[in-house]
Amino acid sequence: MQRQGFLTYGLIGLVAGLVNGLLGIGGGTILIPAMVYLLGVQQHHAHATSLLIVLPTSIVSVLVYQAKGNLPLRSLLGLAVATSIGAIIGAILMNYCRPSLLRKGFAVFMLVAGLRMLF
């Protein structure tokens, strides 16, 4: 990877990590559009990369929140298991979706989430 490409990926990753850590809304909200529109990554590859990045960033976030006493781990175990199952199913289904459908679905989800946060 060229130096400029490495710096661009690093900057996008840093912003996504900050958004994830500060706002708790997930780095995918930054990663997917940035990879598709700024880096020219295919839609499916961007979604898959975002899913892969969730694991290490989630582990780091959990450790930080737990150290501060802000995370009741025992009560969240069932949620974590169910979310993992849903992620597996979603990742499998994603492979059957056209890129345009993924873009539109992601846009609708972000719009609804943004409106919900405003109101």
C-alpha positions in Angstrom: 0.0 0.0 0.0 1.3 3.4 -0.8 2.1 5.9 2.0 -0.8 8.2 1.0 -3.2 5.2 1.0 -1.9 4.0 4.3 -2.4 7.5 5.8 -5.9 7.8 4.4 -6.9 4.4 5.7 -5.4 5.3 9.1 -7.2 8.6 9.3 -10.5 7.0 8.4 -9.9 4.3 11.0 -9.0 6.9 13.6 -12.2 8.9 13.0 -14.3 5.7 13.0 -12.7 4.7 16.3 -13.3 8.1 17.9 -17.0 8.1 16.8 -17.3 4.5 18.2 -15.7 5.4 21.5 -17.2 8.8 22.0 -20.7 8.4 20.6 -21.2 4.6 20.9 -22.9 4.5 17.5 -20.4 2.2 15.8 -17.5 2.9 13.5 -19.4 1.5 10.5 -21.3 4.8 10.2 -18.0 6.3 9.2 -16.2 3.3 7.7 -18.7 2.2 5.1 -19.4 5.5 3.4 -15.7 6.5 3.6 -14.5 3.2 2.1 -17.0 3.3 -0.7 -16.9 7.0 -1.6 -13.4 8.1 -0.6 -11.5 4.9 -1.2 -13.5 3.3 -4.0 -14.0 0.0 -2.1 -16.8 -2.2 -3.4 -20.0 -2.0 -1.3 -19.8 -5.7 -0.1 -16.2 -5.4 0.8 -16.8 -2.2 2.8 -19.6 -3.9 4.8 -17.5 -7.0 5.4 -14.5 -4.9 6.5 -16.7 -2.9 8.8 -18.0 -6.2 10.4 -14.5 -7.5 10.8 -13.4 -4.3 12.5 -16.3 -4.4 15.0 -14.6 -7.2 17.1 -11.3 -5.5 18.1 -12.9 -2.1 18.6 -15.7 -3.6 20.7 -13.3 -5.4 22.9 -11.3 -2.3 23.5 -14.5 -0.3 24.2 -15.8 -3.0 26.6 -12.5 -3.0 28.5 -12.5 0.8 28.9 -16.2 1.0 29.9 -15.8 -1.9 32.3 -12.7 -0.3 33.9 -14.9 2.8 34.7 -17.7 0.7 36.1 -20.1 1.6 33.2 -20.8 -1.8 31.9 -22.9 -4.5 33.7 -21.3 -7.5 31.9 -23.5 -10.2 33.5 -26.8 -8.6 32.3 -25.5 -8.1 28.8 -24.4 -11.7 28.1 -27.7 -12.8 26.6 -27.7 -9.7 24.4 -24.2 -10.4 23.2 -25.0 -14.0 22.2 -28.2 -13.0 20.4 -26.4 -10.1 18.6 -23.7 -12.5 17.5 -26.2 -14.9 16.1 -27.9 -12.0 14.3 -24.6 -10.8 12.9 -23.9 -14.3 11.4 -27.3 -14.4 9.8 -27.0 -10.8 8.5 -23.5 -11.5 7.1 -24.8 -14.5 5.2 -27.8 -12.6 3.9 -25.6 -9.7 2.8 -24.0 -11.9 0.2 -27.3 -12.2 -1.6 -28.0 -8.4 -1.8 -27.2 -6.1 -4.7 -24.8 -3.3 -3.8 -27.5 -0.7 -4.5 -29.8 -2.4 -2.0 -27.1 -2.4 0.6 -26.5 1.3 0.0 -30.2 2.2 0.2 -30.8 0.0 3.3 -27.8 1.6 5.1 -29.0 5.0 4.2 -32.5 4.4 5.4 -31.1 2.9 8.7 -28.9 5.9 9.2 -31.8 8.3 8.5 -34.1 6.6 10.9 -31.4 6.4 13.6 -30.6 10.1 13.1 -34.2 11.2 13.3 -34.8 9.0 16.4 -31.8 10.6 18.1 -33.1 14.1 17.3 -36.6 13.4 18.6 
